[in-house]
Amino acid sequence: QVQLVESGGGLVQAGDSLRLSCAASGRTVSTYAMGWFRQNPGKEREFVAGINWSGDNTLYADSVKGRFTISRDNAKNTVFLQMNSLKPEDTAVYYCAVARGWRRLLPTGSSEYEYWGQGTQVTVSS
């Protein structure tokens, strides 16, 4: 069993930056791919970014490519999402997640992740 806790969300203006953190506990997640998703009420959970076990391979949704950076510190069992040049359409609850197992390709579907955090709210005003 793995517990995930996101932090770092908040209310910011368009163009500002935020850095989200996801701290894992209960088990070491250093051998698993991890991802960030976001969701608004009544909408499907959307893939944002993924990172492989070693942190040397990443994948981004087109909507955030060039603005967001995913990284991890396996020694601290933590994953980060640096969000720059934020836009109002980035407003959502952001979730981190652990993939179900080892994968050659980074998964992008929510069903391919096993453990989820509680989410942290990001609100970007215009």
C-alpha positions as CSV (number, residue, x, y, z in Angstrom):
1,Q,0.0,0.0,0.0
2,V,1.2,3.5,-0.9
3,Q,0.0,6.8,0.4
4,L,0.4,10.0,-1.7
5,V,0.0,13.5,-0.5
6,E,0.1,16.5,-2.9
7,S,0.9,20.0,-1.8
8,G,1.8,23.4,-3.3
9,G,-1.5,24.4,-4.9
10,G,-3.0,27.8,-4.5
11,L,-4.5,30.9,-6.2
12,V,-2.3,32.7,-8.6
13,Q,-2.5,35.2,-11.5
14,A,-2.1,34.2,-15.2
15,G,1.6,34.1,-16.0
16,D,2.7,33.1,-12.5
17,S,4.4,29.9,-11.4
18,L,3.6,27.1,-8.9
19,R,5.6,24.1,-7.8
20,L,3.6,21.0,-6.8
21,S,5.0,18.3,-4.6
22,C,3.8,14.7,-4.2
23,A,5.2,12.8,-1.2
24,A,4.9,9.1,-1.1
25,S,4.9,6.9,2.0
26,G,4.3,3.3,3.0
27,R,6.4,1.9,0.2
28,T,9.3,3.1,-1.9
29,V,8.1,4.2,-5.4
30,S,11.6,4.5,-6.9
31,T,11.0,1.6,-9.3
32,Y,7.6,2.8,-10.6
33,A,6.6,5.3,-13.2
34,M,4.5,8.2,-11.8
35,G,2.2,10.8,-13.3
36,W,0.3,14.0,-12.7
37,F,-3.4,14.4,-13.7
38,R,-5.9,17.2,-13.4
39,Q,-9.7,17.3,-13.2
40,N,-12.6,19.7,-13.0
41,P,-16.1,18.8,-11.8
42,G,-18.1,16.9,-14.4
43,K,-15.0,16.4,-16.6
44,E,-12.8,13.4,-17.3
45,R,-9.5,13.2,-15.5
46,E,-6.8,14.5,-17.8
47,F,-3.2,13.4,-18.1
48,V,-0.7,16.2,-17.6
49,A,2.8,14.6,-17.3
50,G,4.5,11.3,-16.6
51,I,8.0,10.3,-15.5
52,N,9.8,6.9,-15.6
53,W,11.4,5.2,-12.6
54,S,14.8,6.8,-13.0
55,G,13.6,10.2,-14.0
56,D,15.4,10.3,-17.4
57,N,12.3,9.9,-19.5
58,T,9.3,12.2,-19.4
59,L,6.0,12.8,-21.3
60,Y,3.8,15.8,-21.4
61,A,0.3,16.7,-22.6
62,D,0.4,19.0,-25.6
63,S,-1.5,21.6,-23.6
64,V,1.4,22.0,-21.0
65,K,4.5,21.1,-23.1
66,G,7.1,23.8,-22.7
67,R,5.5,25.3,-19.6
68,F,5.4,22.4,-17.1
69,T,8.3,20.2,-15.9
70,I,8.0,16.9,-14.1
71,S,10.9,15.6,-12.0
72,R,11.5,13.2,-9.1
73,D,13.8,12.7,-6.2
74,N,13.9,9.0,-5.4
75,A,16.0,9.5,-2.3
76,K,13.1,11.6,-0.9
77,N,10.3,9.4,-2.4
78,T,8.9,12.6,-4.0
79,V,7.7,13.8,-7.4
80,F,7.4,17.4,-8.4
81,L,5.5,19.4,-11.1
82,Q,7.0,22.8,-11.9
83,M,4.3,24.9,-13.6
84,N,5.3,28.1,-15.3
85,S,3.4,30.6,-17.4
86,L,0.1,29.5,-15.9
87,K,-3.1,30.1,-17.8
88,P,-6.7,30.2,-16.6
89,E,-7.4,26.9,-18.4
90,D,-4.8,25.3,-16.1
91,T,-7.3,25.7,-13.2
92,A,-8.1,22.2,-11.8
93,V,-7.6,19.8,-8.9
94,Y,-4.2,18.2,-9.6
95,Y,-3.5,14.6,-8.6
96,C,-0.3,12.6,-8.5
97,A,-0.4,8.8,-9.1
98,V,1.7,5.7,-9.2
99,A,1.6,3.4,-12.2
100,R,0.5,-0.2,-11.7
101,G,3.9,-1.7,-12.6
102,W,7.0,-1.5,-14.7
103,R,6.3,-0.2,-18.2
104,R,8.4,0.4,-21.3
105,L,6.2,3.3,-22.3
106,L,4.8,5.9,-20.0
107,P,1.1,5.4,-19.4
108,T,-1.4,8.3,-20.0
109,G,-4.7,6.7,-19.0
110,S,-6.0,7.1,-15.4
111,S,-6.9,3.3,-15.4
112,E,-3.2,2.5,-15.8
113,Y,-2.3,4.0,-12.4
114,E,-3.0,2.2,-9.1
115,Y,-2.5,4.7,-6.3
116,W,-3.7,8.3,-6.1
117,G,-3.3,11.3,-3.8
118,Q,-6.1,13.4,-2.5
119,G,-5.5,16.3,-4.9
120,T,-4.5,19.9,-4.5
121,Q,-6.4,22.8,-6.0
122,V,-4.8,25.1,-8.5
123,T,-6.7,28.3,-9.5
124,V,-5.4,30.7,-12.1
125,S,-7.2,34.0,-12.5
126,S,-7.0,36.1,-15.6
